[in-house]
Amino acid sequence: MKEVLIRFITIHPMNDHPILGWAMALVWLVLVGNCVASIRQQPMEIRTRLMWMLLVVFVPIFGMLAYLGYCLLKADYTFLKFVLGPPKHVQAANNAHLKLPTKK
């Protein structure tokens, strides 16, 4: 078990095959291509798009993480009201009008 852990940490798998490298490279290209396609669809200036594309292509990991943060900050979260329901203060106000009279 110790040897397997050491091989994992040092990135020396037991079944090293060239096809694994090609598959990882293909997946990486798909991820970068997807990110670039997303940048092209954003409503921003051409200079800003070019800056994001260059960042993603030449500094891929940091560029993708930075673009992810940008997208999360600029996202439209209106769909969450259907998932989470109205805010609690709105629910409390609506429930206050629906209280049934109690017998004394």
N, C-alpha and C positions, 0 to 999 in steps of 0.2 A: 504494500500500500504506500509505503514511504517513497519507493521508486516511481510510482505512478504520479504522486504529488510533485515530486521533483521534476519529472518530465513535463508535467503541465505548466509549472512555473517557468521553466527554462525554454518552453515552447519546442520541445523535441518529442513529438508524438511517436508512438510505436509504429503506426501504420502510415508513415509519410509517403504520400503519393503525389506526383505532379498535378494530377487532376484537381486535388484539393486547393492548390494555389490558384489555378485558373478559375475555379468556382468562386473562391473568395474575391478574386480580382473582378469577376463579372458582377458579383453582388455589390461590391464597392462602387463600380461604375454605374450600376442601376441606381444606387442611393444618391450619388452625386448628380446624375442626370435628372432624377426626380426633384431634387432640391433646386437645380437650375431651372427646370420647367416651372416649378412653383414661383420662383423669383420672377420669371418672365410674365406671369399672370397677375402679379401684384400691381395695384394702381399707384405707382410711384414714378418719379422722374427717371429719365434714362440714365443719368449719372449715378443715381442711387442704385438702380438695378445693376449697372455695370460694376459698381463697387462691391455689391453683395455677391455677384457671380464670380468676380476675381477672388474674393475672400474664400468662397466655398471651394473653388477649384484649386487654388494654390495653398490654402491652409485648411484642408478638408475637415478635420475633426473640430477644431476651434470655430471654423466658419459655419459649420452645420449647427453647432450648439448655439452660437450667437444668433443665427437666423431663426432657430427654434424659439429662443427667448423673444426675439422681435415679433414673431408671429403670435406668440401667446399674449404679448402685451397689446397687440393691435387687433386681436380676435373679437368677433361679435358674439357675445355670450347670451344673446336674447333667447336662444333655444333652451337654455337652462331653466327658464321659468316653466316650461312644460314638463321638464324632468323632475325638478325639485319642488315645484308648486310655488305659490306666492310667498313673499317674506312673512316672517312670524308676526310682525306687528299688524299686517293686513289680515292674517288669519284670526288674530285675537280680536280685532275690531269687528270682523264678520261674525264671530262666535258670540260676541257680547249682545248682538241683536237677536240671537236665536235662543237665549236662555228661557227656559220654561218657568212659569210661575210656581212657587213652592207653597204648600199649605202651611198655615201657622196655627 
